[in-house]
Amino acid sequence: MMGSEIGVLHYVLGFALGHVLGSVPCGLWIVKAFFGIDIREYGSKNIGTTNVFRTVGAKTAALVMLADMLKGIIAVALVNYLYADSLLNVVTALGAILGHSYSLFLGLKGGKGVATGLGILVFLMPDSSLICFGIWLVIVLLTRYVSLGSMVAGCSTPFLAWYLGYHTSYIVLCVLAAMFVVLRHKENIKRLLNGTESKIKQGNIKNIK
């Protein structure tokens, strides 16, 4: 429907769609389905990929990451297919990121929005997402701090979007998402500064049973 007129209702519905899809607590449901435990009772209590990795291992963490990415991809892909409007894509994307972090299924609690944000990048700015993931991977491999990698990679996205010539609305999305990611990591920042942040280490379900 390229060229269809976009009104306020479209933006409201786009945000709502993003928020509902983003709210699906993939980490909680997947870990509970496979291992019968509530991931919120272990480690950092977070439902995201990192805590799943630390608690039950890499395979499940990879599945959770993929599922969280797909939430963002599906939300934005759907509205983009229907209307192909960049601002509507941005509003829907923000809804998905906020939905993951303030889930309707978890009393407005949730993860930090990194994997869902990466999924959105994969769909809207694929080349930027590859570079962003590369930055994250290098930092995590060098420092073993996932939080640091997530924040640096997130903060790189506005510059990548600008350098690669993306629409201004996408650059704004990256700025807002980067600010949000840093805000959600405020406790990690405190621990990084005082040297108490945990380095990434794969967990094993046998150790917590």
C-alpha positions in Angstrom: 0.0 0.0 0.0 2.8 2.4 -0.9 1.5 5.9 -0.9 -1.5 5.3 1.3 -2.3 8.3 3.5 -1.0 7.8 7.1 -3.0 9.3 10.0 -2.7 9.4 13.8 -4.7 6.2 14.1 -2.1 4.3 12.0 0.7 5.4 14.3 -1.3 4.5 17.4 -2.1 1.0 16.0 1.5 0.6 14.8 2.8 1.4 18.3 0.2 -0.9 19.8 1.1 -3.8 17.5 4.8 -3.3 18.2 4.2 -3.2 21.9 2.0 -6.4 22.0 4.5 -8.4 19.9 7.4 -7.0 21.8 5.7 -7.9 25.1 5.9 -11.7 24.3 8.3 -12.9 27.0 10.2 -15.4 24.9 13.0 -16.0 27.4 10.6 -16.8 30.2 8.4 -19.1 28.1 11.2 -20.9 26.3 13.2 -21.6 29.4 10.1 -22.7 31.3 9.0 -25.0 28.4 12.4 -26.7 28.1 13.6 -26.7 31.7 10.5 -26.1 33.9 12.1 -23.1 35.7 11.3 -19.4 36.0 14.4 -17.6 34.6 13.4 -14.6 36.7 14.5 -16.6 39.8 18.1 -17.1 38.7 21.1 -15.0 37.9 20.3 -11.4 37.2 16.6 -12.2 37.2 16.4 -10.9 33.6 14.4 -12.7 30.9 16.9 -11.8 28.2 19.6 -13.8 26.2 22.5 -13.0 28.6 20.8 -14.4 31.7 19.5 -17.4 29.8 23.1 -18.1 28.6 24.5 -17.8 32.1 21.7 -20.0 33.6 21.0 -22.8 31.1 23.5 -22.5 28.3 24.2 -21.3 24.8 21.7 -23.3 22.7 18.7 -22.0 24.6 20.2 -18.5 24.7 20.6 -18.6 21.0 16.9 -19.6 20.6 15.8 -16.8 22.9 17.9 -14.3 21.1 16.4 -15.4 17.7 12.8 -15.3 19.1 13.4 -11.8 20.6 14.8 -10.6 17.3 11.8 -12.0 15.4 9.4 -10.0 17.5 10.9 -6.8 16.2 11.2 -8.1 12.7 7.7 -9.3 12.4 6.2 -6.1 13.9 8.0 -3.7 11.6 7.8 -6.0 8.5 4.0 -6.2 8.9 3.4 -2.5 9.0 6.0 -1.9 6.3 4.3 -4.3 4.0 1.0 -2.6 4.6 2.0 1.0 4.3 5.8 1.4 3.6 6.1 4.6 5.7 9.4 5.2 7.4 7.9 7.1 10.4 5.3 4.4 10.9 8.1 1.9 10.9 9.9 3.9 13.6 6.8 4.2 15.8 6.2 0.5 15.5 9.8 -0.3 16.2 9.8 1.9 19.4 6.6 0.1 20.5 8.3 -3.3 20.1 11.4 -2.2 22.0 9.3 -0.8 24.8 7.1 -3.8 24.8 10.1 -6.1 25.4 11.2 -4.0 28.3 7.8 -3.3 29.7 5.9 -6.4 28.9 2.1 -6.5 29.1 2.5 -10.2 30.2 4.9 -9.4 33.0 3.3 -6.4 34.8 5.3 -3.9 32.6 8.6 -5.6 33.5 11.0 -7.3 31.0 14.3 -7.3 29.3 16.6 -4.6 28.0 15.5 -4.5 24.4 18.8 -5.3 22.8 17.9 -8.4 20.8 14.5 -6.9 19.7 16.3 -3.8 18.7 18.8 -5.8 16.7 16.0 -7.6 14.9 14.6 -4.2 13.9 18.0 -3.2 12.6 18.3 -6.4 10.6 15.0 -5.5 8.8 15.3 -1.8 8.4 19.1 -1.3 8.1 20.7 -4.7 7.4 24.2 -3.4 6.6 24.2 -1.3 9.8 23.0 -4.3 11.8 26.0 -6.4 10.6 28.5 -3.8 11.6 26.7 -3.2 14.9 26.7 -7.0 15.7 30.4 -7.1 14.8 31.2 -4.3 17.2 29.2 -6.1 19.9 31.0 -9.4 19.3 34.5 -7.9 19.3 33.9 -6.0 22.6 32.4 -9.1 24.3 35.2 -11.3 23.1 37.8 -8.9 24.3 36.3 -7.9 27.6 33.7 -10.6 28.4 31.3 -7.9 29.3 28.0 -8.3 27.4 26.6 -5.1 28.9 29.5 -3.0 27.6 29.3 -4.6 24.2 25.5 -3.9 24.1 25.9 -0.2 25.0 28.8 0.5 22.7 27.1 -1.3 19.8 23.8 0.5 20.5 25.5 3.9 20.7 27.2 3.2 17.3 23.9 2.8 15.5 23.0 6.5 15.0 26.5 7.1 13.5 26.2 4.1 11.2 22.7 5.1 10.1 23.9 8.6 9.3 27.1 7.4 7.5 25.3 4.8 5.5 22.7 7.4 4.3 19.5 6.2 6.0 16.4 8.3 6.3 16.4 10.9 9.1 13.6 9.1 10.9 15.8 6.0 11.1 18.7 8.0 12.5 16.3 9.4 15.2 15.1 5.8 15.9 18.7 4.8 16.5 19.4 7.8 18.8 16.3 7.0 20.9 17.0 3.3 21.0 20.7 3.9 22.0 19.6 6.2 24.8 17.1 3.6 26.0 19.6 0.8 25.9 22.1 2.9 28.0 19.3 3.8 30.5 18.3 0.1 30.9 21.9 -0.7 31.6 22.3 1.9 34.4 23.0 -0.7 37.1 25.5 -2.4 34.8 27.2 0.9 34.3 27.6 1.3 38.1 29.0 -2.2 38.4 31.4 -1.6 35.5 32.7 1.5 37.1 33.3 -0.1 40.5 34.6 -3.4 39.0 31.9 -5.7 40.1 30.2 -6.4 36.8 30.0 -10.1 36.0 31.8 -11.4 32.9 30.0 -13.7 30.6 30.2 -17.4 31.5 28.0 -20.2 30.1 25.7 -21.8 32.7 24.5 -25.3 33.0 21.0 -26.4 34.1 22.6 -29.3 36.1 24.2 -26.7 38.4 21.0 -25.2 39.5 18.8 -28.3 39.8 
